Amino acid sequence: MRLDRLLAETMGSRAKAQDAIRAGRIQVDGKPVSKPSLDVSDPEQVTILPAEADFVSRAGAKLKKAVDVCSIDLQGQTVLDIGASTGGFTDVCLQHGAAKVYAVDVGHLQLADKLDRDPRVVKMEGVNARDLQPQDLPDVPEFLCMDVSFISAKTVLEPLLQRFAVRHLAVLVKPQFECGPAALNKHGVLRDDRLRSRIIQDMKTWLLQYFVHVRIVDDILPGRSGNREAMLYAWERRMR
């Protein structure tokens, strides 16, 4: 059956299904698709990602996927959001019961207005996360989430994990920023699936130094340029 027809009842109409497909919200066998006419034999192959409008930015849908798949409990917790930007991850954390979020970003004036006004959000603008110290926060964060660009995630996470004893974390891994520019096409997209898989597995192995468990959530909303990213959720901190 055509993908748009298969989704028509769930989405409310065939037109809405086509809009969702073109917006990159539909995946088949864990990979984003763009053709409404794609023939799909098994409905179980199809995944519908959350709409961007559910959060202040499309990044929120990526963390939301990890929260749902991994059953991440944020109720009453203090969160350290690294690379907060508009606040997509912060928004998800608050919607799932976080008591307070420290929204850290090296930039200024990016946080969405509704989050800027929320008393549960502590805005930390112009802060390089690699320089962040425990004494900079009056609370001890239990959960760390991170979405950074143009730098390897490890470069930012390593000093943070050495200083902050967070119990669990979720990090958005962007393979296009973990490999050299020679691996990207002219649009900045990594097309080498084997290299992408190695990068994600390498990040999982690296996180296992700090946590007992790490889970990869691979079927998330792609980056705006079409790069296939992944969320990694790590929990149960190793004793040092």
Secondary structure, 3 states (H helix, E strand, C coil): CEHHHHHHHHHCCHHHHHHHHHCCCEEECCEECCCCCCECCCHHHEEECCCHHHCCCCHHHHHHHHHHHHCCCCCCCEEEEECCCCCHHHHHHHHCCCCEEEEEECCCCCCCHHHHCCCCEEEEECCCHHHCCHHHCCCCCCEEEECCCCCCHHHHHHHHHHHCCCCEEEEEECHHHCCCHHHECCCCCECCHHHHHHHHHHHHHHHCCCEEEEEEECCCCCCCCCCCCEEEEEEEECCC
